[in-house]
Amino acid sequence: MDPTHLRRILILLRRSPSLSPPGGCGLLAQAFHLLPRSNYSTNTDSFTQLQDNNKSNANDRGKWFTLPPYTSTVNGAALGKAMSTNGSVKSVNETTALKWVLQCCPQLPRNLVQKLFRLRQVRRESSSKECSSLSDQEKEHPLKRVAAKDSMNVGDKIFLPSSVTVNVSPVEELECHCSEEEVTFIRSLELYKDDAIIVINKPPGMAVQGGIGVKRSLDELSASCLSYDYSDPPRLVHRLDRDCSGILVMGRTQSSTTALHSIFREKTFAASNDDVLGKKRILQRKYLALVLGRPRHPKGLVSAPLGKMVVDNGKSDRITVVENAHNTSSQHAMTEYRVIASSPHGYSWLELTPLTGRKHQIRVHCAEVLGTPIVGDYKYGWQAHRNWKCMPLPGVRNDSDEKLPVKQFLPFGIDLESGSISDKLPRLHLHCKQMVLPNVSQALCGLRISSDYDFSELKSLQLNAPLPSFMKKSWDILGS
């Protein structure tokens, strides 16, 4: 902020013997008018509804903008841990005044809200229980200044200067730049949806998050296509590689997202115990992969720490198995595997269950530990693919003039047909086919009814995702 603006604001504030409404409201509004103009967005449905609700209270509260009373919130991190361990969870999560304002008004920029607190322009009306000892005159305007770090009590109300809703210039709403065909395609990927989570069958070739060279990511597209009537977009809780396909879970609320983050984190922590194989795992993921070769044993457990190695003069990196984990930075990684089927052509179908969640864990364990790189994994199996020979489609001779069906391309340039082992360059044959996770929606509903909710009775969700077309074609070729 310009020092001149700040000095003028401080002079105005000193002139007022009392800033409590309604007397000080005029000066506060004048001070706020001196703030530099910004293109702050305040045009979401929830924020507009708050504006409408405050019109009737504007005169009574000296034209203050009233937020809804603070209600108890679920501690998402504690909820996720409780579901993983069948423990207890505190239903009330301590929230500061700053966090409550940002939660109620998500389109108000954080720096603007912080300015209001620094300039002491935010007020709080304490809950009725705390105000019971006040006199009638004090109860008429029990508004007091509140700091950003002050804790909120159930029933407390926050008041912002009404100039927040008048002086901020609206900006364009977040528009969906997807065509109707693209929206329909993204929604066709849905496998499951409730009021807490949304699950999709991620197509191969589409990035989960944005980055260099990424034009469209599922994180961006879900905000445009999968929000529905929710004010906030779905949030990612785990990742899948760009060329990997299968089950991707997103949280639809802040509480469910935090809880899911905790569940995935607890899963990795629990895998560090020696008796992990004997414990019931509340979160389970199963992948299907086609690999080159066959593991020495039909099933087993791979336990090999992973570390990052910088290559190409720092231009890129890759994950590798760390030989001496005590002297090198590494992460504990464990993967169960089971051979489902083998082919005389030198291929094997594996069912893989990661007990930890590390970057490229399955791909590195298959290539470097089992010695069977995944088909289409050129990053970790380049040497095995150097002498690649594609297999012919069943019933079609190599010298046949018969034309293959015309490929049908999907929105965003996605092609699910090509990339099988009948093509010269096969795609990554790794698919998250099944996931079992606790019913977060049921847990949140149970906690709203009773803080002593019994998590031992919590049901699980079992999700299944069909194979992409090119993997199904490879399955048919090897089975013919």
Secondary structure, DSSP 4 states (H G I P E B T S, - for coil): --HHHHHHHHHHHHH-S--STTTTHHHHHHHHHTSPP------SHHHHHHHHHHHTTTTTTTSEEEPPPP-----HHHHHHHHHHT----S----BHHHHHHHH-TTS-HHHHHHHHHTT--EEE--HHHHTTS-HHHHHS-EEE--TTPBP-TT-EEEEETHHHHHSPP---------HHHHHHHHHTEEEE-SSEEEEEEPTT-BSS--TT-S-BHHHHHHHHS-TT-SS--EE-S---TT-EEEEEEESSHHHHHHHHHHHHHHHHHTTSTTGGGSPPSSEEEEEEEEES--SSSEEEEE--EEEEEETTTTEEEEEE-S-TTTS--B--EEEEEEEEE-TTSEEEEEEEESS--TTHHHHIIIIISS-PBTT-TTT-HHHHTT--PPPPTT--TT--PPPPPP-PPGGG--SSS-STTSSSPPP-EEEEEEEEE-HHHHHHHHHH-TT--GGG--EEEEE-PPPHHHHHHHHHHH-
